[in-house]
Amino acid sequence: RVGDDRVLIVEPEDARTPPTKPHHSRQAIERLKEEAGNQMTRANLQILRGGFGLRIKYRRAEVEYDAANIIGGIADALTRVVYRDDRRLRFVDYEERQEGGRDQYWVTVEPVRW
């Protein structure tokens, strides 16, 4: 789902663990980039050049990961796909819960107007 002011990227159904820093999973990175690129193309959106924020929801099965590494991995993976430079990241809203089942995550990228 993509709105006028925000880009919502939903990981593909087979997504397991989000990309993490410094031990990026190449497969997780490629899935995220592909889904983000597809969403951008379908909505005819341009790469963000200004400030932006990330909202990340992560539902994990059991293994606990380092939140800072997950945020960094996602921010790096979306650079030059959704936004020009991750140095323009202005806020992060991160939520992680253990819910059993399988790992799944969602990312929303929002332009910042301030």
C-alpha positions in Angstrom: 0.0 0.0 0.0 1.4 3.4 -0.9 -0.1 6.7 0.0 0.5 10.2 -1.3 2.9 11.2 1.4 4.4 7.9 2.5 5.9 4.8 1.1 4.8 1.6 2.8 7.0 -1.4 2.2 5.7 -4.8 3.2 8.1 -7.7 3.1 7.3 -10.6 0.8 5.5 -13.5 2.4 8.7 -15.6 2.5 10.5 -12.9 4.6 12.2 -14.3 7.6 14.8 -12.2 9.4 15.3 -8.5 8.5 18.7 -7.4 7.3 21.0 -6.6 10.2 24.2 -4.7 10.5 27.1 -5.7 10.4 26.0 -9.2 9.4 23.7 -8.5 6.5 21.8 -11.4 5.0 22.2 -10.9 1.3 18.9 -12.6 0.6 17.0 -10.4 3.1 18.6 -7.3 1.6 17.7 -8.3 -1.9 14.1 -9.2 -1.0 13.7 -5.8 0.7 15.2 -3.9 -2.2 13.1 -5.7 -4.7 9.8 -5.1 -2.8 10.7 -1.5 -2.2 11.6 -0.9 -5.9 8.3 -2.6 -7.0 6.3 -0.4 -4.7 8.0 2.7 -5.9 7.5 1.8 -9.5 3.8 0.9 -9.1 3.1 4.1 -7.3 5.2 6.2 -9.7 7.2 7.6 -6.8 10.5 9.4 -7.0 13.4 8.7 -4.7 13.2 10.9 -1.6 15.9 13.6 -1.5 15.0 15.3 1.8 14.6 14.1 5.4 12.6 11.0 6.2 11.6 8.8 9.0 11.4 5.0 9.4 8.7 3.1 11.2 9.6 -0.6 11.6 7.4 -3.3 13.1 9.1 -6.6 13.7 7.4 -9.8 14.9 9.9 -12.4 15.8 9.6 -16.1 16.5 12.2 -16.6 19.2 15.7 -15.3 18.5 16.3 -11.8 19.8 18.3 -9.5 17.5 20.0 -6.1 18.2 17.5 -3.4 17.3 20.2 -1.0 16.3 21.6 -3.5 13.8 18.1 -4.2 12.4 17.5 -0.4 12.0 20.9 0.1 10.4 20.5 -2.9 8.0 17.1 -1.7 6.8 18.3 1.9 6.4 21.3 0.8 4.4 19.3 -1.6 2.2 16.8 1.1 1.2 19.4 3.7 0.2 19.2 4.6 -3.5 16.0 2.6 -3.7 13.5 4.7 -1.7 15.7 7.6 -0.5 18.9 9.1 -1.8 21.0 9.0 1.4 20.4 7.4 4.8 22.2 10.3 6.4 18.9 12.2 6.0 17.2 9.8 8.5 15.5 12.1 11.0 13.4 9.7 13.2 12.9 6.0 13.9 9.9 4.3 15.4 10.8 0.7 16.2 8.6 -1.9 17.7 9.6 -5.6 18.3 7.5 -8.3 19.8 8.0 -12.0 20.3 4.9 -13.8 19.0 6.1 -17.2 18.0 5.5 -18.6 14.5 7.9 -17.0 12.0 9.7 -13.8 11.8 8.0 -11.0 9.8 8.5 -7.3 9.5 7.1 -4.2 7.9 8.7 -0.9 7.1 7.1 2.5 6.5 9.2 5.4 5.1 7.7 8.8 5.6 9.0 12.2 4.3 9.7 14.7 7.0 8.5 18.3 6.4 10.5 20.0 9.2 
